[in-house]
Amino acid sequence: MPGYLIKDTTKEERKQIVEESLGNISANCDGCMARLADMYQDYIDGKKEIREINMEFNARYVHGDMDKEEKRSCPM
């Protein structure tokens, strides 16, 4: 099984990992799947590991800060 860390992957491989993990990102649910894909752009660009992105998202969820910046129903 290949690694998922930035150091073990190319940008193209990271993009494929995100696309395969999210499934159909063009699904129509108020555009939240597209925002979910955007959430992982820092991983694709090699700036943050998936673990870091998920931890930041979970921290906002646990602390109730998900909708602080914008008032919307979709947390992405």
PAKENU-41200 format. One record per residue (C-alpha): x, y, z. Coordinates in nm, 4 decimals. Layout:
<dogus>
@u = X; v = Y; w = Z
...
</dogus>
This chain:
<dogus>
@u = 0.0000; v = 0.0000; w = 0.0000
@u = 0.1525; v = 0.3323; w = -0.1009
@u = 0.2025; v = 0.6108; w = 0.1506
@u = -0.0211; v = 0.9132; w = 0.1735
@u = 0.2302; v = 1.1511; w = 0.3277
@u = 0.3389; v = 1.4499; w = 0.1240
@u = 0.6982; v = 1.3274; w = 0.1222
@u = 0.5856; v = 0.9948; w = -0.0293
@u = 0.3624; v = 1.1309; w = -0.3071
@u = 0.3631; v = 1.3621; w = -0.6048
@u = 0.1081; v = 1.6396; w = -0.6484
@u = -0.0735; v = 1.4301; w = -0.9099
@u = -0.0894; v = 1.1318; w = -0.6730
@u = -0.2252; v = 1.3506; w = -0.3910
@u = -0.4928; v = 1.4891; w = -0.6220
@u = -0.5923; v = 1.1363; w = -0.7173
@u = -0.6008; v = 1.0297; w = -0.3506
@u = -0.8406; v = 1.3147; w = -0.2667
@u = -1.0613; v = 1.2521; w = -0.5696
@u = -1.0866; v = 0.8798; w = -0.4992
@u = -1.1520; v = 0.9380; w = -0.1303
@u = -1.4322; v = 1.1870; w = -0.1863
@u = -1.6025; v = 0.9958; w = -0.4641
@u = -1.8340; v = 1.2001; w = -0.6841
@u = -1.7273; v = 1.5559; w = -0.6066
@u = -1.9639; v = 1.6949; w = -0.8684
@u = -2.2666; v = 1.5744; w = -0.6700
@u = -2.5227; v = 1.8465; w = -0.6228
@u = -2.5727; v = 1.9169; w = -0.2532
@u = -2.5638; v = 2.2964; w = -0.2430
@u = -2.2070; v = 2.2765; w = -0.3736
@u = -2.0755; v = 2.1413; w = -0.0435
@u = -1.8807; v = 1.8589; w = -0.2146
@u = -1.6850; v = 2.1163; w = -0.4126
@u = -1.6073; v = 2.3000; w = -0.0879
@u = -1.5055; v = 1.9700; w = 0.0684
@u = -1.2618; v = 1.9147; w = -0.2182
@u = -1.1301; v = 2.2696; w = -0.1657
@u = -1.0668; v = 2.1851; w = 0.1989
@u = -0.7990; v = 1.9376; w = 0.0885
@u = -0.6258; v = 2.1720; w = -0.1578
@u = -0.3438; v = 2.2392; w = 0.0911
@u = -0.2727; v = 1.8655; w = 0.0954
@u = -0.2709; v = 1.8491; w = -0.2832
@u = -0.0352; v = 2.1493; w = -0.2927
@u = 0.1960; v = 1.9860; w = -0.0376
@u = 0.1363; v = 2.2449; w = 0.2367
@u = -0.0456; v = 2.0323; w = 0.4991
@u = -0.0879; v = 1.6624; w = 0.5633
@u = -0.4369; v = 1.5108; w = 0.5503
@u = -0.4152; v = 1.4478; w = 0.9240
@u = -0.3575; v = 1.8190; w = 0.9937
@u = -0.6525; v = 1.9244; w = 0.7784
@u = -0.8827; v = 1.6703; w = 0.9438
@u = -0.7693; v = 1.7742; w = 1.2913
@u = -0.8380; v = 2.1422; w = 1.2138
@u = -1.1838; v = 2.0560; w = 1.0832
@u = -1.2613; v = 1.8389; w = 1.3862
@u = -1.1422; v = 2.1117; w = 1.6232
@u = -1.3867; v = 2.3596; w = 1.4673
@u = -1.6630; v = 2.1002; w = 1.4940
@u = -1.5932; v = 2.0159; w = 1.8578
@u = -1.5652; v = 2.3818; w = 1.9582
@u = -1.8737; v = 2.4847; w = 1.7617
@u = -1.6837; v = 2.7331; w = 1.5438
@u = -1.7925; v = 2.5862; w = 1.2117
@u = -2.0258; v = 2.8654; w = 1.1083
@u = -1.8515; v = 3.1539; w = 1.2816
@u = -1.6954; v = 3.3043; w = 0.9688
@u = -1.9990; v = 3.2595; w = 0.7464
@u = -2.3557; v = 3.1786; w = 0.8262
@u = -2.4315; v = 2.8674; w = 0.6220
@u = -2.5577; v = 2.5192; w = 0.6860
@u = -2.2719; v = 2.3349; w = 0.5163
@u = -1.9552; v = 2.3401; w = 0.7338
@u = -1.7289; v = 2.3386; w = 0.4312
</dogus>
